[in-house]
Amino acid sequence: MSELKKHIIETFGFTKSEFENIQDFFQPMNIKKGEFFLKEGQYVKQLGFVEKGILREFLYVNEKKVTKWFSTSGYFAVDLSGFLFDQKSKVNYQAITEVELLILSKDNYDKISDKITRWDKLEKMFLAKCFSVLENRVISHLALNAEERYNQLFAFNPQIFNEAPLNQIASMLGMSAETLSRIRKKQTKMNS
């Protein structure tokens, strides 16, 4: 539970005692490679915190799988609007490695305010961080070229390049697998 504790305290401003008040709300779950944490069309009843491994978030666009994100160690995995508004998921989360999660049910999420008096403020911080990540991704797709997007992702999370299939990485970066391959070759030559 140390990764979760560290993340919640450092990122969202919880005190150690506040975290201890809710740590039992999180339950461990293991997912084997290829299994789903969440499928499109299911009601979103829980969010996951990735302790170890990688979950691929994807959706279908014109019957083609499009990778939206990779949730790696230290990141949450959730269809946030589905979770908050009791709606069906618009995305899928599938394990591309063995994954260890800590799960927070919607029922327990709703009980956090009973345990932490300043939850309204902390929840706003959580939601703001989620939207900040999304906003940065949209800006990078609009403002950066393919090579810049590759470099940004590689600097942010190089682990993905060792464990995720390259066609899925290319999909997330909004480029073809061939373009990604050319960029990787160029980067390898530059770093040799």
Backbone bond lengths (Angstrom), bond angles and torsions (degrees), N, CA, C in turn:
res aa  C-N    CA-C-N  psi(-1)  N-CA   C-N-CA  omega(-1)  CA-C   N-CA-C  phi
1 M - - - 1.463 - - 1.526 110.50 -
2 S 1.309 118.99 -3.55 1.456 121.77 -174.67 1.526 113.06 -62.72
3 E 1.350 118.35 -39.14 1.470 121.18 179.69 1.536 110.22 -63.30
4 L 1.313 116.81 -43.40 1.469 121.38 178.26 1.530 110.42 -63.31
5 K 1.312 116.59 -47.38 1.470 120.80 -179.43 1.520 110.37 -58.81
6 K 1.314 116.01 -48.08 1.468 121.07 179.91 1.528 110.62 -59.01
7 H 1.329 115.78 -46.12 1.463 120.79 -177.26 1.524 111.26 -64.00
8 I 1.310 117.54 -46.43 1.464 120.99 -176.87 1.529 111.40 -67.44
9 I 1.313 116.17 -38.95 1.468 119.09 179.58 1.530 110.93 -70.88
10 E 1.339 117.01 -48.33 1.467 120.42 -176.02 1.523 112.88 -73.47
11 T 1.322 117.33 -41.28 1.462 120.25 -173.50 1.520 113.11 -84.20
12 F 1.327 116.56 -38.17 1.451 118.94 -172.17 1.522 114.25 -110.96
13 G 1.330 117.68 -0.06 1.451 120.36 173.31 1.514 116.23 79.00
14 F 1.322 118.14 19.23 1.457 120.63 174.54 1.527 108.84 -68.74
15 T 1.322 116.97 150.70 1.456 120.77 168.05 1.529 107.47 -84.94
16 K 1.325 116.75 164.85 1.468 120.21 177.86 1.527 110.87 -60.26
17 S 1.317 117.68 -40.96 1.472 119.98 -179.14 1.534 110.94 -68.43
18 E 1.323 117.51 -35.76 1.472 119.47 176.85 1.524 110.09 -63.88
19 F 1.335 116.49 -43.05 1.453 118.83 177.96 1.528 110.58 -62.34
20 E 1.313 117.16 -43.74 1.465 120.66 -179.82 1.521 111.68 -60.43
21 N 1.332 117.75 -29.66 1.469 121.52 178.17 1.526 112.41 -67.85
22 I 1.324 117.17 -23.47 1.476 119.19 -177.07 1.528 113.74 -118.60
23 Q 1.323 118.77 -2.56 1.462 119.64 -173.77 1.529 112.79 -60.00
24 D 1.334 118.35 -30.13 1.462 120.37 178.64 1.529 112.61 -72.73
25 F 1.346 117.36 -10.74 1.464 120.69 175.55 1.531 111.26 -70.25
26 F 1.324 117.32 -21.58 1.472 122.30 -177.53 1.524 109.59 -93.84
27 Q 1.319 115.95 128.15 1.462 121.86 -179.00 1.524 109.90 -117.12
28 P 1.339 117.42 139.87 1.468 119.58 -179.30 1.526 112.56 -71.67
29 M 1.325 114.85 147.52 1.465 122.11 175.70 1.522 107.42 -147.11
30 N 1.308 116.43 135.72 1.460 121.92 175.13 1.510 109.15 -111.66
31 I 1.315 116.15 137.54 1.462 121.65 179.60 1.521 107.64 -125.84
32 K 1.317 115.50 130.59 1.459 120.41 178.97 1.523 110.00 -79.84
33 K 1.322 114.59 154.80 1.462 121.02 177.50 1.531 109.44 -51.99
34 G 1.331 116.08 130.22 1.459 121.65 179.09 1.514 114.59 93.98
35 E 1.333 117.66 -19.07 1.457 120.51 179.60 1.530 110.17 -80.50
36 F 1.338 114.70 160.87 1.458 121.09 -178.00 1.523 111.33 -102.40
37 F 1.325 114.79 139.89 1.462 121.90 168.53 1.524 109.27 -88.03
38 L 1.322 116.72 -36.28 1.462 122.73 -179.08 1.514 108.35 -150.52
39 K 1.340 115.73 140.19 1.459 120.56 176.98 1.525 110.13 -119.08
40 E 1.313 114.48 145.12 1.458 121.32 175.74 1.525 109.23 -52.90
41 G 1.339 116.11 135.69 1.456 121.04 178.35 1.519 114.07 94.35
42 Q 1.341 117.96 -13.32 1.463 121.24 176.12 1.527 108.93 -85.37
43 Y 1.330 115.49 147.25 1.455 118.48 172.15 1.526 108.54 -68.83
44 V 1.325 115.98 140.62 1.455 121.56 -176.08 1.519 108.24 -89.65
45 K 1.331 116.11 104.39 1.459 122.05 -174.94 1.523 113.44 -107.97
46 Q 1.346 116.88 -0.81 1.460 119.33 -178.16 1.517 109.66 -157.46
47 L 1.310 114.32 158.63 1.456 119.76 170.27 1.518 106.94 -120.43
48 G 1.317 115.36 153.55 1.451 119.92 -179.00 1.515 110.88 -119.82
49 F 1.311 115.22 147.54 1.454 122.12 172.74 1.521 106.05 -114.31
50 V 1.325 116.88 122.88 1.458 121.16 -176.00 1.523 109.20 -80.74
51 E 1.317 115.17 116.10 1.465 121.78 174.76 1.528 109.60 -86.57
52 K 1.329 116.40 -38.96 1.457 121.05 -176.18 1.524 108.11 -154.77
53 G 1.337 116.25 140.57 1.456 120.70 177.46 1.518 112.59 101.39
54 I 1.347 114.66 -172.59 1.467 120.57 -177.26 1.524 110.21 -135.92
55 L 1.318 115.46 129.53 1.460 123.00 170.53 1.519 108.38 -107.03
56 R 1.313 115.97 134.67 1.469 121.13 175.84 1.524 108.16 -97.54
57 E 1.321 115.96 125.48 1.465 121.39 173.74 1.517 107.01 -96.46
58 F 1.337 116.23 122.69 1.456 119.15 179.44 1.520 110.86 -144.21
59 L 1.327 114.75 163.21 1.451 122.11 175.85 1.516 108.22 -139.57
60 Y 1.299 115.29 166.39 1.459 120.64 178.56 1.524 109.38 -97.33
61 V 1.328 115.49 127.65 1.454 122.28 174.76 1.517 106.41 -125.34
62 N 1.323 115.72 115.44 1.470 120.74 -175.82 1.531 110.98 51.49
63 E 1.329 115.74 46.07 1.466 124.52 177.77 1.534 113.49 66.10
64 K 1.314 117.80 12.57 1.458 122.13 178.62 1.527 108.06 -111.54
65 K 1.344 116.25 136.49 1.467 120.39 177.12 1.525 109.24 -74.20
66 V 1.331 115.40 124.53 1.462 121.52 178.04 1.526 107.59 -118.55
67 T 1.318 115.89 121.54 1.462 121.29 179.61 1.524 109.71 -76.00
68 K 1.320 115.07 126.97 1.459 120.99 179.22 1.531 111.21 -96.35
69 W 1.352 116.98 -36.97 1.455 120.46 -172.58 1.516 109.41 -167.00
70 F 1.327 116.24 159.88 1.456 123.03 169.63 1.520 107.41 -118.95
71 S 1.317 116.99 120.36 1.462 120.80 174.73 1.518 107.61 -92.10
72 T 1.323 115.52 115.52 1.454 122.47 -179.25 1.528 108.81 -113.49
73 S 1.306 116.08 -178.01 1.464 121.47 -178.52 1.531 111.00 -50.23
74 G 1.330 114.98 127.19 1.459 120.57 179.30 1.513 114.24 94.60
75 Y 1.337 117.63 4.10 1.468 120.80 -178.90 1.524 111.06 -121.25
76 F 1.317 114.70 153.68 1.452 121.09 176.27 1.522 110.10 -85.85
77 A 1.315 115.28 155.55 1.457 122.84 175.34 1.524 107.07 -128.91
78 V 1.336 115.79 112.06 1.464 119.52 -178.19 1.526 109.16 -167.55
79 D 1.313 116.41 145.98 1.467 121.40 164.67 1.520 103.63 -86.33
80 L 1.322 116.40 97.01 1.462 122.13 -167.93 1.526 113.10 -60.47
81 S 1.316 118.22 -44.73 1.473 118.68 -179.37 1.525 110.61 -67.11
82 G 1.318 117.47 -37.63 1.460 119.99 176.15 1.515 111.79 -62.67
83 F 1.329 115.64 -41.33 1.468 121.70 -179.24 1.527 110.93 -66.46
84 L 1.320 117.17 -48.60 1.460 120.88 -175.22 1.522 113.45 -73.16
85 F 1.340 116.72 -32.91 1.463 120.29 -173.08 1.527 113.61 -111.40
86 D 1.356 116.52 15.70 1.464 122.12 177.34 1.531 111.62 52.95
87 Q 1.328 114.70 53.52 1.461 121.83 -179.61 1.515 110.03 -117.90
88 K 1.330 114.51 168.61 1.458 120.06 176.05 1.522 109.66 -76.85
89 S 1.317 115.06 147.73 1.459 120.77 -179.24 1.518 111.33 -69.11
90 K 1.322 114.54 143.30 1.463 121.44 174.77 1.526 110.97 -99.00
91 V 1.340 116.75 -4.31 1.457 121.36 -175.36 1.530 110.68 -131.69
92 N 1.325 114.16 170.77 1.458 123.01 175.49 1.515 108.79 -118.71
93 Y 1.323 116.84 145.27 1.460 122.56 171.28 1.522 107.07 -121.59
94 Q 1.330 115.91 116.51 1.450 121.53 -178.54 1.529 109.62 -124.40
95 A 1.331 116.54 138.52 1.455 121.61 179.45 1.523 109.77 -74.12
96 I 1.327 116.41 125.87 1.468 119.06 174.45 1.530 110.67 -102.59
97 T 1.342 115.70 -4.30 1.463 123.69 169.60 1.532 105.19 -140.26
98 E 1.311 116.96 176.94 1.464 119.50 168.31 1.528 106.59 -63.05
99 V 1.339 117.13 136.56 1.464 120.40 -174.61 1.530 109.97 -128.05
100 E 1.333 114.78 135.11 1.461 121.78 171.74 1.522 107.27 -111.33
101 L 1.324 115.21 122.25 1.461 121.86 -178.31 1.518 110.86 -118.91
102 L 1.312 114.89 158.29 1.452 122.28 163.95 1.520 105.67 -115.84
103 I 1.319 115.61 123.67 1.461 122.24 -171.09 1.527 110.73 -103.83
104 L 1.319 115.04 133.86 1.461 122.21 173.20 1.524 107.31 -115.93
105 S 1.325 116.75 115.84 1.469 120.53 179.27 1.524 109.86 -72.88
106 K 1.317 115.57 158.77 1.465 120.87 177.17 1.527 110.10 -61.30
107 D 1.333 117.12 -39.31 1.468 120.58 178.48 1.525 110.93 -59.38
108 N 1.340 116.79 -45.65 1.460 119.61 179.49 1.527 112.04 -70.18
109 Y 1.323 116.96 -35.07 1.466 120.29 175.87 1.536 109.25 -58.00
110 D 1.322 115.66 -43.13 1.466 120.04 -179.08 1.528 112.64 -68.45
111 K 1.340 117.53 -18.57 1.468 121.76 179.96 1.531 112.95 -89.94
112 I 1.317 117.49 -7.45 1.470 119.58 -176.98 1.524 111.00 -58.87
113 S 1.329 117.59 -38.05 1.474 119.75 -178.83 1.524 112.47 -63.58
114 D 1.335 117.45 -22.65 1.471 120.42 175.49 1.526 111.55 -73.26
115 K 1.320 117.48 -24.46 1.463 122.72 -175.96 1.532 113.05 -99.82
116 I 1.339 116.42 -26.76 1.464 120.83 -176.02 1.523 108.33 -127.07
117 T 1.315 115.75 113.80 1.464 120.25 -173.80 1.524 113.01 -65.10
118 R 1.319 118.20 -31.44 1.464 120.24 -178.07 1.539 112.03 -98.29
119 W 1.334 116.82 28.22 1.451 121.51 -177.89 1.522 112.43 -58.95
120 D 1.329 118.63 -35.63 1.469 120.36 179.71 1.524 110.65 -55.22
121 K 1.319 117.01 -44.88 1.467 121.58 179.58 1.530 110.86 -68.23
122 L 1.324 117.05 -45.24 1.460 120.92 -178.18 1.532 111.75 -66.83
123 E 1.331 116.57 -37.09 1.464 120.16 178.40 1.527 110.49 -65.16
124 K 1.323 116.87 -38.94 1.467 119.96 176.04 1.518 110.77 -60.68
125 M 1.325 117.16 -39.82 1.462 121.67 177.97 1.534 109.88 -63.98
126 F 1.321 117.62 -44.16 1.464 122.33 177.98 1.528 110.43 -58.50
127 L 1.326 116.83 -49.53 1.464 120.63 -178.69 1.526 111.42 -66.01
128 A 1.327 116.77 -38.93 1.468 120.16 178.12 1.523 110.67 -62.78
129 K 1.332 117.92 -40.81 1.474 121.06 178.18 1.531 110.41 -63.18
130 C 1.327 116.89 -43.02 1.470 120.88 178.94 1.523 110.63 -60.15
131 F 1.316 117.24 -45.92 1.458 120.31 -179.04 1.523 111.98 -71.72
132 S 1.309 117.85 -29.82 1.454 121.29 176.67 1.529 110.88 -64.06
133 V 1.319 116.35 -43.07 1.471 120.55 177.00 1.523 109.81 -60.69
134 L 1.326 116.51 -45.82 1.463 120.92 179.50 1.525 111.29 -62.40
135 E 1.323 116.97 -45.13 1.464 121.10 179.71 1.528 111.29 -60.26
136 N 1.340 116.40 -43.35 1.463 119.94 178.91 1.523 112.04 -62.93
137 R 1.316 117.00 -36.92 1.463 120.27 177.82 1.529 110.99 -66.36
138 V 1.327 117.27 -42.41 1.469 120.67 179.03 1.528 109.73 -63.50
139 I 1.309 117.08 -45.10 1.465 120.88 179.81 1.521 110.76 -61.23
140 S 1.330 117.47 -42.52 1.464 119.22 -179.11 1.526 110.83 -64.28
141 H 1.320 117.75 -36.66 1.468 119.76 178.24 1.524 112.10 -69.04
142 L 1.316 116.69 -30.45 1.456 120.20 -179.27 1.523 112.99 -85.53
143 A 1.331 117.22 -34.15 1.458 120.56 -170.01 1.525 115.51 -103.90
144 L 1.339 117.54 -19.76 1.460 120.16 -175.12 1.524 111.60 -107.49
145 N 1.328 115.65 147.99 1.463 118.23 174.23 1.531 108.68 -81.04
146 A 1.327 116.86 176.77 1.461 122.05 -174.55 1.528 112.16 -58.09
147 E 1.321 117.24 -44.60 1.460 120.04 -178.45 1.532 111.40 -66.88
148 E 1.311 117.24 -38.28 1.463 120.70 178.08 1.532 110.95 -65.80
149 R 1.344 116.82 -39.40 1.474 120.10 177.24 1.524 110.25 -63.97
150 Y 1.332 116.95 -41.95 1.465 121.78 177.06 1.530 109.99 -59.33
151 N 1.317 117.15 -50.54 1.465 121.48 -178.39 1.525 111.36 -60.95
152 Q 1.311 116.43 -40.47 1.463 120.80 179.91 1.534 110.36 -63.49
153 L 1.328 117.20 -46.40 1.459 120.19 179.49 1.520 110.94 -65.82
154 F 1.324 117.01 -41.67 1.459 120.21 -179.66 1.525 110.98 -62.83
155 A 1.316 117.16 -40.97 1.467 120.70 178.24 1.534 110.96 -67.32
156 F 1.329 116.01 -35.43 1.457 121.75 -177.03 1.523 111.92 -74.75
157 N 1.351 116.88 -43.21 1.461 119.94 -174.52 1.529 111.16 -152.76
158 P 1.334 118.12 77.75 1.470 120.15 -178.28 1.524 113.89 -64.66
159 Q 1.348 117.67 -21.25 1.467 121.70 179.17 1.530 112.06 -55.09
160 I 1.317 116.05 -36.44 1.460 120.23 -177.62 1.526 110.82 -57.81
161 F 1.323 116.97 -38.09 1.463 121.16 -176.09 1.527 112.43 -69.82
162 N 1.326 117.45 -18.10 1.458 120.94 177.50 1.520 113.14 -91.90
163 E 1.341 117.03 -20.39 1.456 119.17 -171.31 1.525 115.04 -121.87
164 A 1.312 118.25 -22.41 1.467 120.71 -178.17 1.524 110.07 -96.64
165 P 1.328 117.08 144.04 1.468 119.35 174.99 1.526 111.23 -59.95
166 L 1.318 116.05 138.49 1.467 120.57 -175.06 1.528 112.85 -62.05
167 N 1.340 117.59 -33.41 1.469 118.65 178.92 1.535 111.01 -64.90
168 Q 1.341 117.34 -31.29 1.466 120.43 177.25 1.528 110.77 -73.22
169 I 1.326 116.58 -38.12 1.472 120.34 176.30 1.532 109.43 -63.72
170 A 1.323 116.01 -44.52 1.471 120.22 178.87 1.528 110.28 -58.94
171 S 1.311 116.72 -43.09 1.463 121.37 179.51 1.523 110.61 -60.03
172 M 1.330 116.91 -45.21 1.461 120.24 179.55 1.526 111.84 -63.78
173 L 1.325 116.11 -35.28 1.465 120.41 -179.14 1.527 112.74 -82.67
174 G 1.316 117.06 -3.08 1.460 120.62 177.81 1.520 113.16 72.41
175 M 1.328 116.35 38.86 1.467 120.72 179.98 1.522 109.35 -140.96
176 S 1.296 115.89 166.70 1.461 120.22 177.11 1.528 109.44 -77.75
177 A 1.320 116.02 160.39 1.464 120.90 177.20 1.529 110.34 -62.95
178 E 1.334 116.65 -33.27 1.467 120.94 179.15 1.530 110.73 -65.71
179 T 1.330 117.07 -42.60 1.465 120.77 178.12 1.525 110.03 -62.89
180 L 1.317 116.86 -44.15 1.460 120.30 178.28 1.528 110.37 -60.39
181 S 1.305 117.19 -42.32 1.469 121.06 179.38 1.529 111.02 -61.44
182 R 1.332 117.06 -43.80 1.473 120.75 178.33 1.531 111.01 -61.84
183 I 1.322 116.84 -42.98 1.466 120.89 -179.99 1.526 110.16 -64.25
184 R 1.314 117.04 -43.29 1.476 120.55 179.52 1.527 111.11 -62.30
185 K 1.334 116.79 -41.92 1.468 120.09 178.56 1.526 110.53 -62.71
186 K 1.327 115.86 -43.15 1.460 120.51 179.04 1.531 110.37 -62.32
187 Q 1.341 117.61 -43.87 1.456 122.01 179.73 1.531 110.87 -63.59
188 T 1.320 116.30 -40.12 1.471 120.89 179.87 1.519 110.11 -63.11
189 K 1.344 117.63 -43.72 1.468 121.95 179.11 1.522 110.56 -63.30
190 M 1.327 116.80 -41.26 1.464 121.10 -178.74 1.525 111.10 -66.92
191 N 1.334 117.11 -32.55 1.471 121.00 -176.89 1.523 112.59 -91.36
192 S 1.332 117.79 0.24 1.469 120.51 -179.49 1.493 111.44 -84.77
